[in-house]
Amino acid sequence: MVSPDHPRLHTTSPMAKPSVPRNKSSFCLSDSLLFIGGAFFALVLVWSLWSFLTPTTDPSPNLGPLGDSQSKSASGADWLNCGEDSAETTFYDEPELSYSIGKPLENWDEKRKEWLKQHPSFAAGARDRVLLLSGSQPSPCKNPIGDHLLLRFFKNKVDYCRIHGCDVFYNNALLHPKMGSYWAKLPVVRAAMVAHPEAEWIWWVDSDALFTDMEFKLPLERYKDHNLVVHGWAHLIYDDKSWTGLNAGVFLIRNCQWSMDLMEVWASMGPQTPEYKRWGQILRSTFKDKLFPESDDQTGLIYLLYKEKEKWGEKIYLEGEYYFEGYWHEIIGTMDNITERYREMEREEGTLRRRHAEIESEQYGAYRTRCYLKEAGNGRGSWRRPFVTHFTGCQPCSGDHNQMYAGGSCWDGMRRALNFADNQVLRKFGFVHRDRLDSSLSPLPFDFPAAD
Ligand SMILES: *[C@@H]1O[C@H](CO)[C@@H](O)[C@H](O)[C@H]1NC(C)=O
């Protein structure tokens, strides 16, 4: 959940070099038409779905939370009448099934598959379905503005998922009493995998990380042969033996048996085991730049990659091509220029500044990506908005940020990043934060920023 009180310095691999955007208007004219055509088609589709879903007559009264009509639409089952039992049993009916770390779950792939077969209404889109998880501590934050910051970070995740169609589970209880701080996410991921067999991917995003490109979509196709995606760099793990070779604050893990097995092995280095102390020593002696003696989740994962590469490495994708998760200190200073770059694009091209419904955001985002961001690059040195900005070492809740950051730079950085992200959302609601740090709003003029 919360990162340890140590900076996780990122050494980002050099990404595509920055370059000047060319005028793409002519190039994208046909795209523009396609886009309008696509939008029209989508409209027709939504319209017909809408007329299909709108009940013309509904004689049945609402039977409360599990009312008949609701249960039908949610699962395709029509058995949820009082006194009737479900026809088929699922893995949930096995008394020995556990949601907890330390109780290995077997044949998960078959169980999940069987469940999906019994719930065919979830078949469509099952391959790409994502459940986003995040969480924070069970008690109030010590930092007086901590809970407010966490609320804004959480709102940001809800915004992103509303636009891109992922589900969100936010947890603020310790699912395993001994697995606190950075280990607390593992039990949450484990339980969520069982609770959400319809989700193919579980996406953990630390509470102090936020989406700063609301248009960017996870390139899931790229990960089709992998089960775990983390922001990382092979040379830092295998050559430099650095504990910052990857960042475990954001990861995407496939809901499958392989992941169940990995979680068990990974968690076996955690504070709930009698081996915890010994693991601290092993990790520190293997990764010399590790700053503190306790075994931590991030170094543990790097250890697995380093020591058992044949076993795990093949299915772990080290994503270094874009900011799957980016170090805030490297990013904050680039935000003003990026904002200006995007304004230029929008002054140049009417489609990009055209008002539209929030639900159409993905299409407009894809249009910008296709026509205007091809040469923007990704990650360090890029003028594309960074996908995820992670306030590593800032500790918004406790307030005990790392001493290497000057007082205020963490909080100012967060406010800037939150406003930067929020402006992308609020635009669809007709408003904008004019000030980078201030949370006040102004109405957005028509055709902004053409005549700004
Ligand atoms: C922002 O753009 C200005 C003008 O092009 C440039 O001088 C400056 O170095 C850029 N700043 C960053 C952080 O990239």
The ligand as an SDF file (V2000), in Angstrom:
LIG
                    3D

 14 14  0  0  0  0  0  0  0  0999 V2000
   10.3200   23.5440  -21.7830 C   0  0  0  0  0  0  0  0  0  0  0  0
   10.3470   24.2390  -23.0230 O   0  0  0  0  0  0  0  0  0  0  0  0
   11.2770   25.3120  -23.0470 C   0  0  0  0  0  0  0  0  0  0  0  0
   11.0710   26.0580  -24.3580 C   0  0  0  0  0  0  0  0  0  0  0  0
   10.9810   25.2060  -25.4340 O   0  0  0  0  0  0  0  0  0  0  0  0
   12.6830   24.7630  -22.8760 C   0  0  0  0  0  0  0  0  0  0  0  0
   13.6260   25.7930  -22.9030 O   0  0  0  0  0  0  0  0  0  0  0  0
   12.7600   24.0040  -21.5540 C   0  0  0  0  0  0  0  0  0  0  0  0
   14.0240   23.3990  -21.4210 O   0  0  0  0  0  0  0  0  0  0  0  0
   11.6820   22.9610  -21.4690 C   0  0  0  0  0  0  0  0  0  0  0  0
   11.6560   22.4230  -20.1270 N   0  0  0  0  0  0  0  0  0  0  0  0
   11.7090   21.1170  -19.8750 C   0  0  0  0  0  0  0  0  0  0  0  0
   11.7030   20.7370  -18.4410 C   0  0  0  0  0  0  0  0  0  0  0  0
   11.6980   20.2610  -20.7440 O   0  0  0  0  0  0  0  0  0  0  0  0
  1  2  1  0
  1 10  1  0
  2  3  1  0
  3  4  1  0
  3  6  1  0
  4  5  1  0
  6  7  1  0
  6  8  1  0
  8  9  1  0
  8 10  1  0
 10 11  1  0
 11 12  1  0
 12 13  1  0
 12 14  2  0
M  END
$$$$
